[in-house]
Every structure is written in structure tokens, then in C-alpha cells.
Amino acid sequence: MIATAFIMAVSFAAIFFIVQQTVINNLDQDLSYEANKHTGEVRISNDSIVFTNKAEWEEREHHEVQVNPVFIQLIDCNGRLMDKSPNLKSNNLDFNPSNLNGHFDTFIENRSIRQVQVPLIEQGITEGYILAAMSSESAKSVILKLRNTLVIAYLAVLLGLYFISRFIAGRSILPVQNVTKTIQEIGSKNLTKRVDLPLIRDEIYELSYGFNELLDRIENALEREKQFTSDASHELRTPLTALRGTLEILIRKTRTPEEYEEKIQFGLTEIDRMTITLEQLLLLARLDSKDESKKVELIELPATVNESLAHFKREIQEKELQVSLNYNDKDEFLVPNYYTYLILENILSNAIKYSKINGKLTIACLVSKDRIVCTVKDEGIGIKQEDLQHIYDNFFRSDALNHKQIKGNGLGLSIVKKAADAINAQLKINSELSKGTEVHISFPLNQ
């Protein structure tokens, strides 16, 4: 409103001064024209300066009504009155020696007039001056009315703009008020509430959309925290119970060294199991954060496969597995090192763990169109068809009761799925019970 008031004040002032100057200029032009016209009707002889057609003026004044009369007066160089128009009667025009060729305002009988003084030159010598004047009251009346009109219009327009702006601003601020109200209503118990998006895709829309995305991230973070707490308490309760039961049995009576050693060894096994579970749970939580820096370092896929196989060398030898790795040396298999290692380590761990003695493990790498495909095939116990849709769920183990001797907590494929999603890799698992499992990992080419 302050800016608008200032701009309007400048605009209205400019209008006022332009009109005022135009009216005065028109009056001055008329004065100059009358003065120059009557200069040709002046006769200078000896020391006298008189009008040559003064009788005609007097006759014209008796028969015509002059709307805006022109007053003419002749003076000599010393300012002495020589002659004047009949309409001046007993009045005289003031001579202003300091403004000989300019226009200025003055008064006659308390009436405003505009006056000009033109020198009368005879043979290069100034013999006197012709003074011409016209009433300026009508011009000043127009200017005064314009000023009053602009002041009233200024106040009226400013007041109207104030209420219109207040109304529009109130309508415009409604989405912000809705956002504020929603923020005040949102708490830890109702994070599912979201800000209604405006129909118009303006800055308020972007603000609301960004705020909803922030709420999504906060809700996901809290859900991950709840999931981690739930998973950790669920998975750690069993080994802790087993440890407590073992220790309670030990303190009931004196045991032989062999019994103590057996129970301590069992306790250490349970501690190792808890350690692995905790590490995997923490890894799942880290994978949810999607650290972009871990996607930068690239490595050849066969090198990662060899590194993972070396990590499971003892397990492979114990089961006497035949491992085959096939790929074309001429192809380039660049993939993100960190996430690819997590995927292959867990998939190979499952393939080796569920393979039969003297079984075969086949790994193939190839470049197909815009993808890098890695296939891991084993001849293990396989997975039931109805369980394939649950294999990525946390702590899910297919037909766990029938192979209790195989250690695991059901987190491996959950890690694989999140690691694959982090680098836009695709997973496809085919399995047949008692015949084996085949896993296809498809990485985007040119990461």
C-alpha cells in the first residue's frame, strides 16, 4: 500500500503540474499574440505613444460583450502612462522593470491577471513598452478544480485499493493458513495427515507439496525405527532366553568341566547369532538412507563374484561344491562396488548354505542390451512356489521347520532387495522344490 500510494502520488502530481503548465502556456501564448498584434496599432511621435484606432475600440466595446477581455496599456521608457485601452477605465497595469520580456501574475481591482511587457522599438531604440494583460481567474479556477479532483480521487482510489487488496490478500493467504493449521494438528500419533494441495500450481502448491514430502520422509524414518525395534526385539528374544536358561541350569548345581565347556560354547554360539542379526538389522537401516556416495565407486562384476566366492571358500570345500563362473573377458561389467557386494554375498551365501553335498553352483555374467545380467544357479533344496512371494520379508524362512540344521534369520534376501533398489537393479528368482534355485540380477548398463 505504501508503494502504491507513493506511485499514485507521483503520477497525480505529474498530471497536475502538466495540466497547470499547459493552461498557463496557452494563456501566455494568447497574451503574446495580443501584445504583438496591438504593437502594429501604436503610433510614436516625439515624446508621445498613442493608439491609432482607439475610437474603434471604444465603439466595439459598446456593441460587443467580451468574455475574456484583453487590457492594453502604453508606457514610455520611464514608466509614465501614455495611453491605454478603454476597458481599463480608471485602472492601470503595473510596470515591472525586472521582467521586461516575460510573463508574470499580478492583480487589478483584486482580480488575478496574467501580464506581459513587450518593448516598442523604433529605429533600433526602445521608445516604450506595450503592456498586455488578461484575466487568469478562469485558468486558476480550472487548476484549482483539477487539484481538488485529484486529491479526492487519490484518497478514494487509495481507500478502494486498500479494501480490495485486503480482500485479495485474505483469499491468497488461505492456503498458507490451511498449511499452518495442518502443521499444528500433526503430531507423532497422526503422521498420516497431509496438507491439501491447492488446485493452482503456484508457490503455495510447491510449499505444500514439499511439506508433504518432508512428512513422508519423517513417517518413513519413524516406521523404520519402529520396524528395527520390533525386528530386533523379536529376533533377539529367542537367543537371550536360551542364554538365560543355560546360565540358570549351570548355577543350580556343580557341573563337570566338560558340561561347563559345552554350555559356554552354546552361549558363545548364541552371542554370535545375535551379533550377526544385529549387524544385518543395522545394515537394513543404513540401506534405507540410500547413501549416494556408495554408488560412485565402480568395479568389474566378475571381480566382485570372485571376492565373494573367496569369502565362502571354507563352506564350499566342506560341501565339496563344483563352482563354475562364466563370462566374456571382452565385455565390460562395471557395477557399484558396495551394493553389488552386498547382493552377491547374500545370494551366494544362500546358494551355498542350501546346496546339497557334491552339488553344482553355476554363476554367469553377460551384457544384454542395456543391462548387465548375473545369474546364480544352485542344485539345492529349492523353495515352495507359494513361499516365493514372501522371500523378501524380514525374518521369513521357507519351510524352516524341515531344515532346522541350516542356520539363518531370514534377513539375507531383505538386504538383497534393498541393495538392488538402491542402484535400480532388478531381481528375479525361480525355484523348484528339491531341484534348486536360479537368481537373475539385472544391473543398469553405464551406471
C-alpha positions as CSV (number, residue, x, y, z in Angstrom):
1,M,0.0,0.0,0.0
2,I,2.9,2.4,0.8
3,A,4.5,1.7,-2.6
4,T,1.1,2.1,-4.4
5,A,0.4,5.4,-2.5
6,F,3.8,6.7,-3.5
7,I,3.4,5.8,-7.2
8,M,-0.1,7.3,-7.3
9,A,1.1,10.5,-5.6
10,V,3.9,10.9,-8.2
11,S,1.5,10.1,-11.1
12,F,-1.2,12.5,-9.9
13,A,1.4,15.2,-9.1
14,A,2.8,14.8,-12.6
15,I,-0.7,15.1,-14.1
16,F,-1.4,18.2,-12.1
17,F,1.8,20.1,-13.0
18,I,1.5,19.1,-16.7
19,V,-2.1,20.4,-16.9
20,Q,-1.2,23.6,-14.9
21,Q,1.8,24.3,-17.2
22,T,-0.4,23.7,-20.3
23,V,-3.1,26.1,-19.2
24,I,-0.6,28.8,-18.3
25,N,1.3,28.3,-21.6
26,N,-1.9,28.7,-23.5
27,L,-2.7,31.9,-21.6
28,D,0.8,33.2,-22.3
29,Q,0.5,32.4,-26.0
30,D,-2.7,34.4,-26.2
31,L,-1.2,37.3,-24.3
32,S,1.9,37.4,-26.6
33,Y,-0.3,37.2,-29.7
34,E,-2.5,40.2,-28.5
35,A,0.6,42.2,-27.5
36,N,2.3,41.7,-30.8
37,K,-1.0,42.4,-32.7
38,H,-1.5,45.7,-31.0
39,T,2.1,46.7,-31.4
40,G,1.2,47.4,-35.1
41,E,-1.6,49.8,-33.9
42,V,0.7,52.1,-32.0
43,R,2.0,55.5,-33.3
44,I,5.1,57.0,-31.8
45,S,5.6,60.7,-32.4
46,N,8.0,62.9,-30.5
47,D,7.5,62.0,-26.8
48,S,4.0,60.6,-27.2
49,I,2.9,57.0,-27.8
50,V,-0.7,56.5,-28.7
51,F,-3.1,54.1,-30.3
52,T,-4.1,54.9,-33.9
53,N,-7.6,53.2,-33.7
54,K,-8.7,53.9,-30.1
55,A,-12.0,55.2,-31.3
56,E,-12.8,51.9,-33.0
57,W,-12.0,50.1,-29.7
58,E,-14.4,52.3,-27.8
59,E,-17.1,51.7,-30.4
60,R,-16.5,47.9,-30.4
61,E,-16.8,47.8,-26.6
62,H,-20.3,49.4,-26.7
63,H,-21.6,46.7,-29.2
64,E,-19.7,43.5,-28.1
65,V,-19.6,41.5,-24.9
66,Q,-16.0,40.4,-24.3
67,V,-15.8,37.0,-22.5
68,N,-12.2,37.3,-21.7
69,P,-11.1,41.0,-22.3
70,V,-7.6,42.0,-23.1
71,F,-6.2,45.0,-21.3
72,I,-3.6,47.1,-23.3
73,Q,-1.5,49.9,-21.9
74,L,1.3,52.0,-23.4
75,I,4.1,53.5,-21.3
76,D,7.4,55.2,-22.1
77,C,10.8,54.1,-21.0
78,N,10.4,55.8,-17.7
79,G,7.2,54.0,-16.9
80,R,4.9,57.0,-17.5
81,L,1.4,56.2,-18.8
82,M,1.0,57.2,-22.5
83,D,-2.3,55.5,-23.4
84,K,-4.5,52.5,-22.5
85,S,-7.4,50.5,-23.8
86,P,-10.9,51.8,-22.9
87,N,-11.7,48.7,-20.8
88,L,-9.1,49.6,-18.3
89,K,-11.1,52.7,-17.4
90,S,-9.6,54.2,-14.3
91,N,-7.3,51.2,-13.6
92,N,-3.7,51.0,-14.7
93,L,-1.4,48.0,-15.3
94,D,1.7,47.7,-13.1
95,F,5.1,48.1,-14.9
96,N,7.7,45.6,-13.8
97,P,11.2,46.8,-14.9
98,S,12.8,43.5,-13.8
99,N,10.7,41.3,-16.1
100,L,10.6,43.2,-19.4
101,N,10.1,40.3,-21.8
102,G,8.5,37.7,-19.6
103,H,5.0,36.7,-18.3
104,F,4.0,37.2,-14.7
105,D,1.0,37.2,-12.4
106,T,-0.4,40.4,-10.9
107,F,-3.7,41.9,-9.8
108,I,-6.1,44.5,-11.0
109,E,-9.0,45.5,-8.6
110,N,-8.1,42.4,-6.6
111,R,-8.7,40.2,-9.6
112,S,-5.9,37.9,-10.8
113,I,-4.5,38.7,-14.2
114,R,-1.6,37.4,-16.3
115,Q,0.6,40.1,-17.9
116,V,3.3,40.5,-20.5
117,Q,5.5,43.5,-21.4
118,V,6.7,44.0,-25.0
119,P,9.2,46.7,-25.8
120,L,8.3,49.2,-28.6
121,I,11.4,49.7,-30.8
122,E,11.7,52.5,-33.3
123,Q,14.9,52.5,-35.5
124,G,16.6,50.3,-33.0
125,I,15.8,52.4,-30.0
126,T,13.3,51.3,-27.3
127,E,10.8,54.1,-27.1
128,G,8.5,52.5,-24.6
129,Y,6.5,49.4,-23.7
130,I,3.2,47.9,-24.5
131,L,1.6,46.1,-21.6
132,A,-0.9,43.4,-22.3
133,A,-3.0,41.5,-19.7
134,M,-5.8,39.0,-19.5
135,S,-7.8,37.7,-16.6
136,S,-6.3,34.4,-15.2
137,E,-9.1,33.7,-12.8
138,S,-10.8,31.1,-15.1
139,A,-7.4,29.4,-15.7
140,K,-6.7,29.3,-11.9
141,S,-10.2,28.1,-11.3
142,V,-9.6,25.1,-13.7
143,I,-6.3,24.4,-12.0
144,L,-7.9,24.6,-8.5
145,K,-10.7,22.2,-9.5
146,L,-8.2,19.8,-11.0
147,R,-6.2,19.9,-7.8
148,N,-9.2,19.2,-5.7
149,T,-10.4,16.5,-8.0
150,L,-7.0,14.7,-8.0
151,V,-6.8,14.9,-4.2
152,I,-10.3,13.4,-3.7
153,A,-9.6,10.8,-6.4
154,Y,-6.3,9.9,-4.8
155,L,-7.9,9.3,-1.4
156,A,-10.8,7.4,-2.9
157,V,-8.7,5.2,-5.1
158,L,-6.2,4.5,-2.3
159,L,-9.1,3.6,0.1
160,G,-10.6,1.3,-2.6
161,L,-7.3,-0.3,-3.3
162,Y,-6.8,-0.9,0.5
163,F,-10.1,-2.9,0.8
164,I,-9.6,-4.7,-2.5
165,S,-6.0,-5.6,-1.6
166,R,-7.1,-6.7,1.8
167,F,-9.7,-9.0,0.3
168,I,-7.4,-10.5,-2.3
169,A,-4.6,-10.9,0.2
170,G,-7.0,-12.7,2.6
171,R,-8.1,-15.0,-0.2
172,S,-4.5,-15.6,-1.2
173,I,-3.3,-16.4,2.3
174,L,-6.0,-19.1,2.9
175,P,-3.8,-21.9,1.6
176,V,-1.0,-20.8,4.0
177,Q,-3.4,-20.7,6.8
178,N,-4.5,-24.2,5.9
179,V,-0.9,-25.4,5.9
180,T,-0.3,-23.7,9.3
181,K,-3.5,-25.4,10.7
182,T,-2.4,-28.8,9.4
183,I,1.1,-28.4,10.8
184,Q,-0.4,-27.6,14.2
185,E,-2.7,-30.7,14.1
186,I,0.1,-33.1,13.1
187,G,1.7,-34.9,15.9
188,S,3.6,-38.2,16.5
189,K,0.3,-40.1,16.6
190,N,-1.2,-38.8,13.4
191,L,1.7,-38.5,10.9
192,T,-0.5,-39.9,8.2
193,K,-2.3,-36.5,7.9
194,R,-1.2,-34.4,4.9
195,V,-1.7,-30.8,3.7
196,D,-4.4,-30.5,1.0
197,L,-2.7,-29.4,-2.3
198,P,-4.1,-26.2,-3.9
199,L,-5.6,-26.5,-7.4
200,I,-3.3,-23.9,-8.8
201,R,0.3,-25.0,-9.1
202,D,1.9,-21.9,-7.6
203,E,4.4,-21.2,-4.8
204,I,1.9,-22.3,-2.2
205,Y,1.4,-25.6,-4.1
206,E,5.2,-26.1,-4.1
207,L,5.3,-25.3,-0.4
208,S,2.5,-27.8,0.4
209,Y,4.0,-30.5,-1.8
210,G,7.4,-30.1,-0.2
211,F,5.9,-30.2,3.3
212,N,4.1,-33.4,2.4
213,E,7.3,-35.0,1.1
214,L,9.0,-34.0,4.4
215,L,6.2,-35.6,6.3
216,D,6.6,-38.8,4.2
217,R,10.3,-38.9,5.0
218,I,9.7,-38.4,8.7
219,E,7.0,-41.0,8.7
220,N,9.2,-43.5,6.9
221,A,12.1,-42.8,9.3
222,L,9.8,-43.4,12.3
223,E,8.4,-46.6,10.6
224,R,12.0,-47.8,10.0
225,E,12.8,-47.1,13.7
226,K,9.7,-49.0,14.8
227,Q,10.4,-51.8,12.4
228,F,14.0,-52.0,13.6
229,T,12.9,-52.1,17.3
230,S,10.3,-54.7,16.6
231,D,12.6,-56.9,14.5
232,A,15.4,-56.6,17.0
233,S,13.2,-57.4,20.0
234,H,11.6,-60.3,18.1
235,E,14.9,-61.9,16.9
236,L,17.0,-61.3,20.0
237,R,14.4,-62.6,22.4
238,T,15.0,-66.2,21.5
239,P,18.8,-66.3,21.9
240,L,18.6,-64.2,25.1
241,T,16.0,-66.7,26.5
242,A,18.2,-69.6,25.6
243,L,21.2,-67.9,27.2
244,R,19.3,-67.2,30.4
245,G,18.0,-70.8,30.6
246,T,21.5,-72.2,30.1
247,L,23.0,-70.0,32.8
248,E,20.2,-70.8,35.2
249,I,20.9,-74.5,34.7
250,L,24.6,-74.0,35.3
251,I,24.2,-72.4,38.7
252,R,21.7,-74.9,40.0
253,K,24.5,-77.4,40.9
254,T,28.1,-78.1,40.4
255,R,28.9,-79.3,36.9
256,T,31.8,-81.1,35.3
257,P,34.4,-79.1,33.3
258,E,33.0,-80.7,30.1
259,E,29.5,-79.6,30.9
260,Y,30.6,-76.0,31.6
261,E,32.6,-76.0,28.4
262,E,29.6,-77.3,26.4
263,K,27.2,-74.7,27.9
264,I,29.7,-71.9,27.4
265,Q,30.2,-72.9,23.8
266,F,26.4,-72.9,23.3
267,G,26.3,-69.4,24.9
268,L,29.1,-68.2,22.5
269,T,27.1,-69.6,19.6
270,E,24.0,-67.7,20.6
271,I,26.0,-64.5,21.1
272,D,27.5,-64.9,17.6
273,R,24.0,-65.4,16.3
274,M,22.8,-62.2,18.0
275,T,25.8,-60.3,16.7
276,I,25.1,-61.3,13.1
277,T,21.4,-60.5,13.5
278,L,22.2,-57.0,14.9
279,E,24.7,-56.3,12.1
280,Q,22.1,-57.3,9.5
281,L,19.4,-55.2,11.1
282,L,21.7,-52.2,11.2
283,L,22.7,-52.8,7.6
284,L,19.0,-52.8,6.6
285,A,18.5,-49.4,8.4
286,R,21.5,-48.0,6.6
287,L,20.3,-49.2,3.3
288,D,17.0,-47.2,3.8
289,S,19.1,-44.0,3.9
290,K,20.2,-44.6,0.3
291,D,23.7,-43.1,0.6
292,E,24.5,-41.7,-2.9
293,S,28.3,-41.7,-2.2
294,K,28.3,-45.5,-2.2
295,K,27.1,-45.6,-5.8
296,V,30.2,-43.8,-7.1
297,E,32.9,-46.5,-6.9
298,L,32.5,-49.0,-9.7
299,I,34.1,-52.4,-10.1
300,E,34.0,-55.3,-12.6
301,L,31.2,-57.7,-11.7
302,P,33.4,-60.9,-12.1
303,A,35.9,-59.4,-9.6
304,T,33.1,-59.0,-7.1
305,V,31.9,-62.6,-7.7
306,N,35.5,-63.9,-7.1
307,E,35.8,-61.9,-3.9
308,S,32.5,-63.3,-2.6
309,L,33.5,-66.8,-3.5
310,A,36.8,-66.4,-1.7
311,H,34.9,-65.3,1.4
312,F,32.9,-68.6,1.3
313,K,35.9,-70.8,0.4
314,R,35.7,-73.0,3.6
315,E,31.9,-73.6,3.2
316,I,32.4,-74.5,-0.5
317,Q,35.1,-77.0,0.4
318,E,33.1,-78.5,3.3
319,K,30.2,-79.3,0.9
320,E,32.6,-80.2,-2.0
321,L,30.7,-78.0,-4.4
322,Q,31.6,-77.6,-8.0
323,V,31.7,-73.9,-8.8
324,S,31.6,-72.6,-12.4
325,L,32.0,-68.9,-13.4
326,N,31.3,-68.0,-17.0
327,Y,31.7,-64.6,-18.6
328,N,33.3,-62.9,-21.7
329,D,36.6,-61.2,-21.0
330,K,36.0,-58.7,-23.7
331,D,32.8,-57.4,-22.1
332,E,32.8,-54.6,-19.6
333,F,30.8,-55.3,-16.4
334,L,31.1,-52.1,-14.3
335,V,28.7,-52.1,-11.3
336,P,28.6,-50.2,-8.0
337,N,31.0,-52.0,-5.7
338,Y,29.3,-51.6,-2.3
339,Y,25.8,-52.6,-3.2
340,T,26.8,-55.3,-5.7
341,Y,29.0,-57.0,-3.0
342,L,26.0,-57.0,-0.5
343,I,23.8,-58.6,-3.2
344,L,26.2,-61.3,-4.3
345,E,27.4,-62.1,-0.7
346,N,23.8,-62.8,0.5
347,I,22.7,-64.7,-2.7
348,L,25.9,-66.8,-2.7
349,S,25.6,-67.4,1.0
350,N,22.0,-68.8,0.5
351,A,23.1,-70.8,-2.6
352,I,26.0,-72.5,-0.7
353,K,24.0,-72.9,2.5
354,Y,21.0,-74.7,0.9
355,S,23.0,-76.7,-1.7
356,K,23.4,-80.4,-1.4
357,I,26.7,-82.2,-0.8
358,N,28.7,-82.5,-4.1
359,G,26.2,-80.2,-5.7
360,K,26.9,-77.7,-8.6
361,L,26.9,-73.9,-8.4
362,T,26.9,-72.0,-11.7
363,I,27.5,-68.3,-12.0
364,A,27.2,-66.5,-15.3
365,C,27.8,-62.8,-16.3
366,L,26.7,-61.3,-19.6
367,V,25.8,-58.0,-21.2
368,S,22.3,-57.9,-22.7
369,K,21.2,-54.8,-24.5
370,D,21.2,-52.0,-21.8
371,R,21.6,-54.4,-18.8
372,I,24.3,-56.4,-17.1
373,V,22.9,-59.7,-16.0
374,C,24.3,-62.0,-13.4
375,T,22.8,-65.5,-12.9
376,V,23.4,-67.7,-9.9
377,K,22.1,-71.2,-10.1
378,D,22.3,-74.0,-7.4
379,E,21.1,-77.5,-7.1
380,G,19.8,-77.1,-3.6
381,I,16.6,-77.9,-1.7
382,G,14.6,-75.2,-3.5
383,I,11.7,-73.0,-2.4
384,K,8.0,-73.7,-2.3
385,Q,6.1,-71.9,-5.0
386,E,3.6,-70.4,-2.5
387,D,6.6,-69.0,-0.5
388,L,8.2,-67.1,-3.3
389,Q,6.0,-64.0,-2.8
390,H,7.3,-63.7,0.8
391,I,11.0,-64.3,0.4
392,Y,11.9,-60.6,0.7
393,D,10.0,-60.2,4.0
394,N,12.1,-59.7,7.1
395,F,12.8,-62.9,9.1
396,F,10.9,-65.1,6.6
397,R,12.3,-68.6,6.0
398,S,10.6,-71.0,3.7
399,D,9.8,-74.4,5.4
400,A,12.2,-73.5,8.2
401,L,11.0,-76.5,10.4
402,N,12.2,-79.0,7.9
403,H,15.7,-77.7,7.8
404,K,16.5,-76.6,11.3
405,Q,20.1,-77.6,10.9
406,I,20.6,-74.7,8.4
407,K,21.4,-71.6,10.3
408,G,19.8,-68.3,9.3
409,N,17.5,-65.5,10.4
410,G,15.6,-64.6,7.2
411,L,17.2,-61.2,6.6
412,G,19.5,-62.0,3.7
413,L,17.1,-61.5,0.9
414,S,15.6,-58.4,2.6
415,I,19.1,-56.9,2.4
416,V,19.4,-58.1,-1.2
417,K,16.1,-56.4,-2.2
418,K,17.0,-53.0,-0.6
419,A,20.5,-53.0,-2.0
420,A,19.1,-53.8,-5.5
421,D,16.5,-51.0,-5.2
422,A,19.3,-48.5,-4.2
423,I,21.0,-49.0,-7.6
424,N,17.9,-49.7,-9.7
425,A,18.9,-53.3,-10.2
426,Q,16.2,-55.9,-10.9
427,L,15.8,-59.3,-9.2
428,K,14.1,-62.4,-10.5
429,I,14.1,-65.7,-8.6
430,N,12.9,-69.0,-10.0
431,S,12.9,-72.1,-7.8
432,E,11.6,-75.6,-7.8
433,L,11.4,-77.7,-4.6
434,S,14.2,-80.3,-4.3
435,K,15.7,-79.3,-7.6
436,G,17.3,-75.9,-6.9
437,T,17.0,-72.1,-7.2
438,E,18.0,-69.7,-10.0
439,V,18.5,-66.0,-9.3
440,H,18.8,-63.4,-12.0
441,I,20.3,-60.0,-11.1
442,S,20.0,-57.3,-13.8
443,F,22.1,-54.1,-13.3
444,P,21.6,-51.0,-15.4
445,L,24.4,-50.5,-18.0
446,N,26.6,-47.4,-17.7
447,Q,25.8,-46.7,-14.0
